[in-house]
Amino acid sequence: MARIVTREELKELVESDRAAGRTVALANGCFDLLHVGHVRYLEAAAAEADRLVVAINDDGSVTRLKGEGRPVMPEADRVELVGGLRAVDYVVLFSEPTVAGLLDQLRPDVHCKGTDYTADTVPEREVVRAYGGRVAIVGDPKDHSTRDLLSRIRKA
């Protein structure tokens, strides 16, 4: 199981990994209802580096991004589920609209985003380029979404 950590703990862990010669990737998202698209995204992100950090939107930021009624699952549950995936090394919560601040703080070698983005549409791309990192678009085609899953559940 991944280590669920604070930002301060994560910074120390990443520094230790770097000192040991390991590379670090960061992926992020809401992960409101974990589905196969999330698993494939995180497995592909893990293949980009030696360690995978997953930054998860806290409850307040999910509501701001997705609207009332979201998240369906509270942040503690989402963190635990994502942390239980074998591809994930570290999990941290964040509350900002994007992970730009966390990227600037950690400076991971790779910032991974799903296939609903292109290298030119990743909101944090300039932050990553500024410190010399790279952006990787990973995972399967965006054929899965929490919104669609919730719609199917409501219809059933």
C-alpha positions in Angstrom: 0.0 0.0 0.0 1.2 3.5 -0.8 2.2 5.9 1.9 -0.4 8.6 2.5 1.5 11.7 3.4 1.4 15.4 4.0 3.2 17.8 1.6 6.0 18.2 4.1 6.5 14.4 4.4 6.3 14.1 0.6 9.0 16.7 0.0 11.3 14.7 2.3 10.5 11.4 0.7 11.0 12.8 -2.9 14.3 14.3 -1.8 15.4 10.9 -0.4 14.3 9.1 -3.6 16.3 11.6 -5.7 19.4 11.2 -3.5 19.1 7.4 -4.1 19.0 8.1 -7.9 15.3 7.4 -8.4 13.1 9.3 -10.8 9.7 10.7 -9.7 6.4 11.1 -11.6 3.3 13.0 -10.4 -0.2 12.3 -11.5 -3.3 14.0 -10.2 -7.1 13.9 -10.2 -10.3 13.7 -8.2 -10.7 9.9 -8.3 -14.3 10.3 -7.1 -15.5 6.8 -8.1 -12.5 4.7 -8.9 -12.9 3.0 -12.3 -10.8 1.1 -14.8 -9.7 4.3 -16.6 -8.2 5.6 -13.4 -6.3 2.3 -12.8 -4.9 2.3 -16.4 -3.9 6.0 -16.1 -2.0 5.4 -12.9 -0.3 2.2 -14.1 0.9 4.1 -17.2 2.0 7.0 -15.1 4.0 4.6 -12.8 5.8 3.3 -15.9 7.2 6.8 -16.5 9.5 6.9 -13.4 10.7 4.9 -10.4 8.2 6.4 -8.0 4.7 7.6 -8.5 3.1 10.4 -6.5 -0.6 10.8 -6.8 -2.1 14.2 -5.8 -5.8 13.9 -5.0 -8.2 16.9 -5.0 -9.6 17.4 -1.5 -13.4 17.5 -1.0 -13.7 21.3 -1.4 -11.8 21.5 -4.6 -13.8 18.6 -6.1 -17.0 20.5 -5.4 -15.6 23.6 -7.0 -14.5 21.7 -10.1 -17.4 19.3 -10.5 -20.3 21.0 -8.8 -22.8 20.4 -6.0 -23.2 16.7 -5.1 -19.6 15.9 -5.7 -17.5 14.3 -4.5 -19.6 11.2 -4.1 -16.9 9.6 -1.9 -15.2 11.7 0.8 -11.5 12.4 0.5 -10.4 9.9 3.1 -12.0 7.1 1.1 -10.6 8.3 -2.2 -7.1 8.5 -0.7 -7.3 5.0 0.8 -8.6 3.5 -2.5 -5.9 5.1 -4.7 -3.3 4.3 -2.1 -4.2 0.6 -2.3 -3.2 0.4 -6.0 0.1 -1.3 -6.6 1.2 1.3 -9.1 1.1 4.1 -6.5 3.9 4.9 -4.1 2.8 8.1 -2.4 -0.6 9.9 -2.0 -1.1 13.5 -1.0 -4.2 15.7 -0.9 -4.3 19.2 -2.4 -6.9 22.0 -2.4 -5.8 24.3 -5.2 -7.5 24.4 -8.6 -4.4 22.9 -10.2 -1.3 21.1 -9.0 1.0 23.8 -10.2 2.1 24.7 -6.6 2.9 21.1 -5.7 4.7 20.6 -9.0 6.9 23.7 -8.3 7.6 22.4 -4.7 8.4 18.8 -5.7 9.7 19.3 -9.2 9.0 15.7 -10.3 10.8 14.5 -13.4 7.5 13.8 -15.1 4.0 15.3 -14.8 1.5 12.7 -16.1 -1.9 13.6 -17.4 -4.7 11.5 -18.9 -5.5 11.2 -22.6 -8.2 13.9 -22.3 -5.3 16.3 -22.5 -2.6 17.0 -25.0 0.9 18.3 -24.2 -0.4 21.8 -25.2 -3.5 21.7 -23.0 -2.0 20.6 -19.7 -2.7 23.5 -17.4 0.6 23.1 -15.5 2.8 22.6 -18.6 4.6 25.9 -18.2 5.5 25.2 -14.6 6.9 21.8 -15.5 8.9 23.2 -18.5 10.3 26.1 -16.3 12.0 23.7 -13.9 13.1 21.3 -16.7 10.6 18.5 -16.2 8.5 16.9 -18.9 4.8 16.3 -19.4 3.6 12.8 -20.4 0.1 12.0 -21.7 -0.6 8.5 -20.4 -3.4 6.0 -20.0 -6.1 4.6 -22.3 -8.4 6.6 -24.5 -10.9 8.6 -22.4 -13.7 6.1 -22.7 -14.4 6.1 -19.0 -15.6 8.8 -16.7 -17.1 9.2 -13.2 -19.8 11.4 -14.7 -20.8 8.7 -17.1 -20.7 6.0 -14.4 -22.9 8.1 -12.1 -25.4 8.6 -15.0 -25.5 4.9 -15.6 -26.1 4.2 -11.9 -28.9 6.8 -11.7 -30.6 5.3 -14.7 -30.4 1.8 -13.2 
